[in-house]
Each structure stands twice: as structure tokens, then as C-alpha cells.
Amino acid sequence: MTQTQPLFLYQLPPALGLPFSESPPCAKVEIYLRLTHTPYEARIGDTRTSPNAMAPFVRWPDGRLQAESSEIIAHLEANSGLLSPTRSPLDQDLDPERLSRARALATLIEEVAYDACLHDRFVSPEGWRLQRPITRELVAHFIPAPLAAPAAEVIRLQQIRRAARGPMRHPSSGYRLACDAIDQVEALLGNDAYLTGERPSTADCSIWAHLIHTAATPNDSPTRRTLRRSRPLLDWLLRLASDAGWTVDPGILNGER
Ligand SMILES: N[C@@H](CCC(=O)N[C@@H](CS)C(=O)NCC(=O)O)C(=O)O
């Protein structure tokens, strides 16, 4: 009898005292897998073996490799019985109008909040002071330890270039856009438990992964301040983490630790 291969999720390891990946796109896929009770095995991913040279990527049970967090989730949504017969698509039967607003916001957050987070961690001198040991530790998984320090500086330069590819090219207007997007997420959440009402959606997974990293970044920024001011958003971040079976110290998110 042939043994079915599990789904392998290749991702960057946890950092900052959080129990999930230091990379928002990796955390987005992992929370989706957990909320849908999809069986998987998490592995540290070497981006040199990824189809798009980035993490996350997965190895499907048939052996194919696939990258791009949104495409991985879309494939799982479209083939919900693939890995677990009892699994339903996360976005099934949600209010279509609310779901489409949440998805549009997810696209915006992935662009502006992600780049703001890169700016916080890699461009800002204080951010890099705090991020440098995390990046060194990450690269030491893949290359000989003596090369980790110079490699981390190369990665910093790459991330500085990536942070400046969109609105964060002009940090003051970039941060304004990102803060405005966070305000829109708060407005969409309203008094509900999730962005799409009583149940979380794929948009919750995406926005959650980016905003929990914004809140947990150890150095101050306009986006972190905007987020930390919002009790409903902080509660929503903790609620989703708990639904996924993760214990997150609230002090990491609200600065009281
Ligand atoms: N659009 C991609 C973005 C993935 C991404 O940016 N991954 C980062 C980690 S947060 C990465 O692997 N960076 C390595 C690099 O840029 O060389 C997705 O959603 O999967």
C-alpha cells in the first residue's frame, strides 16, 4: 500500500516571541490551514528551493511545489476535500457583499501594510538594530555561520529595495495610506467577531497575518500606533490566533510586555 504524503508547508521560522512565522505571507497560509483543520507538516523553507524564490511554498501530496500564499489558499479553497474529507471552503456561504469588501481590503493591506512593515524592520535604523539578530539567525539555517552576518546585510539591502517598490517610496504618504487601510479594517469589523461576520474568511487570514506583525514589531511606527489604539482590532487579532490554537501574549501586541 502506498503511503499518502502529507502537505508540507515551507516557511520562515517564528520570531519576536510569536508562535508562528516571522513572515506575514507564511503566517497567512498557516492560519488558513489551522482554521480549516487541514493536516500539514510545517518545515523551515529555504527560498533557494522555492518555485518563486520566496516563502511560503508548499509541496502538495502529489509532489508538486507551489508558491504564492494567495494561490496556495485559492487551490485549497477550490479543492476543499483534497486533504481532509470533512473540510469546507472557508469562504463558503458568507455574505457576498461583505466578503468582497473584505477581499478588497486584504489586497490593499497586503500591499501597503506589508511594505510599511518592511520599512519598519529593515529601513528604519532602530528597526534594523532589532531585526538584524533575527535575520542573522534565519540565514544561519541555510549557510555557514561565519557568513550569516554579511548575508544579513545583503538581505537588508534587498528588503529596503522591496519596501520602496510602492507607496513606501515616500514614507510619510505611504504610512498615511497604510494607517487609513487599518482604519478601514476596523470599520469593516464593527462589532462583529470577524471581518466577514460570525465566521472568519480567507480575507481574515490575510489581513490578520499582516496586522499581527504590524502590532508585534518591536519599534514604534505610525502603523503600529494606529493598530495599538484599536481595542476591537487587538481583540480580533488575539481571537483568530486563539481559534488557530496559538497562544499569543497580548503584551507583545499592545506594548505592555
Ligand atoms: N507574494 C508572495 C510574497 C512572499 C514574500 O514576500 N516572502 C518573503 C518573506 S516575508 C520572502 O520570501 N522574501 C525573500 C526574498 O525576498 O528574497 C506571497 O504572498 O507568497
The ligand as a Tripos MOL2 file, in Angstrom:
@<TRIPOS>MOLECULE
LIG
   20    19     1     0     0
SMALL
NO_CHARGES

@<TRIPOS>ATOM
      1 N1          3.5140   37.3820   -2.8270 N.3       1 LIG1
      2 C1          4.2580   36.4500   -2.0370 C.3       1 LIG1
      3 C2          5.1670   37.2060   -1.1250 C.3       1 LIG1
      4 C3          6.0760   36.2860   -0.3260 C.3       1 LIG1
      5 C4          7.2230   37.0330    0.3350 C.2       1 LIG1
      6 O1          7.3680   38.2400    0.1780 O.2       1 LIG1
      7 N2          8.0300   36.2900    1.1060 N.am      1 LIG1
      8 C5          9.1960   36.8570    1.7110 C.3       1 LIG1
      9 C6          9.2120   36.5420    3.2050 C.3       1 LIG1
     10 S1          8.0460   37.5690    4.0430 S.3       1 LIG1
     11 C7         10.4190   36.2040    1.1150 C.2       1 LIG1
     12 O2         10.4690   35.0110    0.9180 O.2       1 LIG1
     13 N3         11.4340   37.0160    0.8420 N.am      1 LIG1
     14 C8         12.6670   36.5280    0.3270 C.3       1 LIG1
     15 C9         13.2060   37.4560   -0.7020 C.2       1 LIG1
     16 O3         12.5850   38.4960   -0.9510 O.co2     1 LIG1
     17 O4         14.2670   37.1290   -1.2350 O.co2     1 LIG1
     18 C10         3.2870   35.5670   -1.2470 C.2       1 LIG1
     19 O5          2.2260   36.0760   -0.8380 O.co2     1 LIG1
     20 O6          3.5630   34.3700   -1.0740 O.co2     1 LIG1
@<TRIPOS>BOND
     1     1     2 1
     2     2     3 1
     3     2    18 1
     4     3     4 1
     5     4     5 1
     6     5     6 2
     7     5     7 1
     8     7     8 1
     9     8     9 1
    10     8    11 1
    11     9    10 1
    12    11    12 2
    13    11    13 1
    14    13    14 1
    15    14    15 1
    16    15    16 2
    17    15    17 1
    18    18    19 2
    19    18    20 1
@<TRIPOS>SUBSTRUCTURE
     1 LIG1         1 GROUP 0 **** ****
